[in-house]
Amino acid sequence: MAGSNSGYQWYQTESTVCVLIPRKGADPSALRVAFSEQIVEIFINDELSLQLNLAQKIDPQRSLYKTTTMNIELKMAKLTSSSWSCLEGVPPSNQAEGEPKKHGKSYKDWDAVAKEADEIEEGDPLNSLFQKIFKDADDDTRRAMIKSFVSPAFATG
């Protein structure tokens, strides 16, 4: 459940962000909440139940929580009085700044793909032949070559 919206609600004032997490009958003695500048972790029976990767920084020393019969209520002190557009942001990353960010299931280094495509174009003898023909051709031949290149094979006219 870490990082997912498990039905919680949130609102903000100029100085605080409040989160209401539904936990009917949560045992207050089994609950522990850890606040850091951009991460809030909620543990129930010493197991991580929810992790919030906050969109902006809070003051952990001035943040608090309480339990009611229906909810866990977090009251987090903002470091700045700006309005938050969302509660959660991008999780903190250990990636270096210059390293490309990886998203989803697979990652493609498009710079490497472009370089490989350039190498193929330079080394392909058939491509070199067509480039030479195009370079030495008159305008009508060039137009015909361009048309045959961009037109689908089944098109007529």
Residue, then its C-alpha position, 0 to 999 in steps of 0.5 A: m500500500a506504500g505510496s498509493n491513495s488508499g482512500y485518504q482525503w487531504y486539505q490544506t490551510e496556509s500553514t498546514v496540510c491535513v490528511l485523513i486516513p480511514r482506519k476504523g478501529a485502529d489500535p492507537s498503541a499499535l500505531r507509529v507515524a514517522f515524519s521527515e521533510q518529504i516522506v511520511e510513513i505510517f506503521i501498524n504493528d511495526e509494519l509499513s502500512l502507508q508511505l506518502n511521498l510528499a510533493q513539498k517539504i514539511d517541518p517534521q518537528r511541528s507535525l503531529y498525528k492523532t487517532t479517532t475511532m474512524n481515522i488516523e489524522l495527520k497534521m503537517a506543518k508546511l515549510t512555506s505558505s505556498s499552496w500545494s497542487c497535489l499531496e504526493g509528488v515524485p518519490p525521492s530518487n538515488q539517481a544521479e542528476g545527469e543520468p536519464k530517468k527510467h520510467g515504466k517497465s522498460y527503458k530505451d536510451w534514445d541517444a544510443v538508438a539515434k547513434e546506432a541509426d546514423e551508423i547504419e545509414e552511413g554503413d549501408p551500401l544500398n542507402s549510399l547508392f540511393q544518396k548518390i543517385f539522389k544527389d546527382a539527379d535532376d529535379d524531376t527524378r528527385r521529386a519522383m524519388i521523394k514521392s515513391f519514398v513517402s507514398p504507400a505502396f498501394a497508392t495510385g496516381 
